[in-house]
C-alpha cells in the first residue's frame, strides 16, 4: 500500500519540478443566476396595468421597464449592460428557443397604456402561470443588486421538454442569456 502512494507522491513532485501541469478536479462554473428560494413571492395582481389587462408590467430599481404577457412572453426594455451596441431590449417570445437581444424603435415591454410601472423591490419576485394546461410559469425576480432575473418553468408546450435555456439576467454590470454554464 505504501509503494503506490510513494510513487504517486514522487510523480507529483517531479511533475511540479519540471513544470508539468498536474491535473486537478476543476470546480464547476458558478451559475450567473440567483437562487430565488430565499426571495419573497409577491402578488402579481398589482402589476396589471390597467387592472383589466391580461399582461403584467413592472420596473426594476435600476430603471428597466419589464413585462410578462398572458402568453408567457417576457422581457425588459432599457439599458442592457454587456449587450451588443444599440440594444435596447431583451426578451423571449412564445416560439423562441431562447431569449435574445433586440434593437427596436418600438419597445414591447413598456405598457401600452403609458401608466407608471410599479417597481418590484429587491429580493422579491412575481410568478405568473399561463393558461396552457401544462403548468408553464414565467417568473421575474429582482436581485440584491437591483438586476432582473426572468425565466420559464414547466414543460415545453406539453412535450415533456424543459425550459432550461429560457432565462436571462440583467445585472447592473453584465447580462447573461440561456442555460447556466456547467463547467
C-alpha positions as CSV (number, residue, x, y, z in Angstrom):
1,X,0.0,0.0,0.0
2,X,2.9,2.4,0.7
3,X,4.6,1.8,-2.6
4,X,1.8,3.1,-4.9
5,X,1.3,6.1,-2.6
6,X,5.1,6.8,-2.6
7,X,5.2,6.5,-6.4
8,X,2.2,8.9,-6.8
9,X,3.8,11.4,-4.4
10,X,7.1,11.1,-6.3
11,X,5.4,11.7,-9.7
12,X,3.7,14.8,-8.3
13,X,6.9,16.2,-7.0
14,X,8.8,15.5,-10.3
15,X,5.9,17.0,-12.3
16,X,5.9,20.1,-10.2
17,X,9.7,20.5,-10.6
18,X,9.6,20.0,-14.3
19,X,6.7,22.5,-14.8
20,X,4.4,19.7,-16.0
21,X,0.8,20.6,-15.1
22,X,-0.8,18.2,-12.6
23,X,-4.4,17.6,-13.3
24,X,-6.9,18.6,-10.6
25,X,-10.6,18.4,-10.5
26,X,-11.9,21.8,-11.7
27,X,-14.6,23.5,-9.7
28,X,-17.9,23.7,-11.6
29,X,-18.6,27.1,-13.2
30,X,-20.7,29.3,-10.9
31,X,-24.2,29.9,-12.3
32,X,-24.9,33.6,-13.0
33,X,-28.5,33.0,-11.9
34,X,-29.5,33.6,-8.3
35,X,-31.3,31.1,-6.1
36,X,-34.6,32.8,-5.5
37,X,-35.6,30.3,-2.8
38,X,-34.8,33.0,-0.2
39,X,-36.7,35.7,-2.1
40,X,-40.3,36.7,-1.2
41,X,-43.0,35.9,-3.7
42,X,-45.4,38.8,-4.1
43,X,-48.9,39.0,-5.6
44,X,-48.7,39.7,-9.3
45,X,-52.2,41.2,-9.5
46,X,-50.9,44.6,-8.5
47,X,-48.8,44.7,-11.7
48,X,-51.7,44.6,-14.2
49,X,-52.0,48.0,-16.0
50,X,-54.8,48.7,-16.2
51,X,-56.3,46.2,-13.8
52,X,-58.4,44.6,-16.6
53,X,-55.2,43.8,-18.6
54,X,-54.1,40.2,-19.0
55,X,-50.4,41.3,-19.1
56,X,-48.2,42.3,-16.1
57,X,-45.9,45.4,-16.2
58,X,-43.1,46.3,-13.7
59,X,-39.9,48.2,-13.4
60,X,-36.6,47.4,-11.7
61,X,-34.7,49.6,-9.2
62,X,-32.1,50.2,-11.9
63,X,-34.7,51.7,-14.3
64,X,-35.6,48.8,-16.7
65,X,-39.2,48.5,-17.8
66,X,-40.3,44.9,-18.0
67,X,-43.4,42.8,-18.7
68,X,-44.8,39.3,-18.6
69,X,-47.5,38.8,-21.2
70,X,-50.5,36.5,-20.8
71,X,-49.0,34.0,-23.4
72,X,-45.8,33.7,-21.2
73,X,-43.6,36.0,-23.3
74,X,-41.4,38.2,-21.1
75,X,-38.6,40.8,-21.4
76,X,-37.3,44.2,-20.5
77,X,-36.7,47.5,-22.3
78,X,-33.9,50.0,-21.4
79,X,-30.2,50.0,-21.0
80,X,-28.9,46.4,-21.2
81,X,-25.3,46.2,-19.8
82,X,-23.0,43.9,-21.8
83,X,-25.4,43.7,-24.7
84,X,-24.4,44.4,-28.3
85,X,-24.2,48.2,-29.2
86,X,-27.6,49.7,-29.8
87,X,-29.5,47.0,-27.9
88,X,-32.5,48.4,-26.0
89,X,-34.5,45.3,-25.3
90,X,-34.0,41.7,-24.1
91,X,-36.9,39.2,-24.3
92,X,-38.3,35.8,-25.0
93,X,-41.4,35.4,-27.1
94,X,-43.5,32.3,-27.4
95,X,-42.0,30.1,-30.1
96,X,-38.4,31.3,-29.5
97,X,-35.8,28.8,-28.4
98,X,-34.2,31.2,-26.0
99,X,-34.2,34.9,-25.1
100,X,-32.5,37.4,-27.4
101,X,-31.3,41.0,-27.7
102,X,-33.2,43.5,-29.9
103,X,-32.6,46.9,-31.2
104,X,-36.0,48.4,-31.8
105,X,-37.8,51.7,-32.3
106,X,-41.0,50.1,-30.8
107,X,-40.1,48.7,-27.4
108,X,-42.5,46.0,-26.3
109,X,-42.1,46.0,-22.6
110,X,-43.5,49.4,-21.8
111,X,-47.2,49.1,-21.0
112,X,-49.2,50.3,-23.9
113,X,-51.4,52.5,-21.7
114,X,-48.4,54.6,-20.7
115,X,-49.3,54.1,-17.0
116,X,-46.4,54.2,-14.5
117,X,-45.0,50.7,-13.8
118,X,-44.5,49.7,-10.2
119,X,-41.0,48.7,-9.1
120,X,-40.6,45.2,-7.7
121,X,-38.5,45.5,-4.6
122,X,-35.1,43.8,-4.3
123,X,-35.2,40.1,-3.2
124,X,-38.8,39.8,-4.4
125,X,-40.4,38.1,-7.4
126,X,-43.7,37.6,-9.2
127,X,-44.6,34.3,-10.8
128,X,-47.4,34.1,-13.4
129,X,-48.8,30.7,-14.5
130,X,-50.0,30.7,-18.1
131,X,-53.3,29.1,-19.1
132,X,-51.6,26.4,-21.2
133,X,-52.7,23.4,-19.1
134,X,-49.1,22.4,-18.7
135,X,-48.2,24.4,-15.6
136,X,-46.0,26.8,-17.6
137,X,-45.0,29.7,-15.4
138,X,-43.0,32.8,-16.0
139,X,-41.1,34.2,-13.0
140,X,-39.2,37.5,-12.7
141,X,-37.2,38.4,-9.7
142,X,-35.2,41.4,-8.6
143,X,-31.8,40.6,-7.3
144,X,-29.8,42.0,-4.4
145,X,-28.0,44.4,-6.8
146,X,-31.3,45.6,-8.4
147,X,-30.9,43.4,-11.5
148,X,-33.7,41.4,-13.0
149,X,-33.7,37.6,-13.4
150,X,-36.6,36.1,-15.6
151,X,-37.2,32.5,-16.5
152,X,-39.8,30.0,-17.7
153,X,-40.6,26.8,-15.9
154,X,-43.0,23.9,-16.7
155,X,-42.9,21.8,-19.9
156,X,-42.2,22.8,-23.4
157,X,-45.7,23.0,-24.9
158,X,-46.6,19.8,-23.1
159,X,-44.0,17.8,-24.9
160,X,-42.0,16.9,-21.8
161,X,-39.1,19.2,-22.7
162,X,-37.7,21.7,-20.2
163,X,-37.3,25.5,-20.5
164,X,-33.7,25.3,-19.3
165,X,-32.4,27.8,-21.9
166,X,-35.4,30.2,-21.5
167,X,-33.9,32.6,-18.9
168,X,-31.9,35.7,-18.6
169,X,-30.4,38.0,-16.0
170,X,-29.7,41.7,-16.5
171,X,-27.5,43.0,-13.6
172,X,-26.1,46.5,-13.3
173,X,-22.8,45.4,-14.9
174,X,-23.5,42.3,-17.1
175,X,-26.2,40.4,-18.9
176,X,-26.4,36.6,-19.4
177,X,-28.8,34.7,-21.6
178,X,-29.6,30.9,-21.7
179,X,-28.5,27.9,-19.8
180,X,-26.1,28.2,-16.9
181,X,-22.6,27.0,-17.7
182,X,-21.8,23.5,-16.4
183,X,-18.0,23.7,-16.5
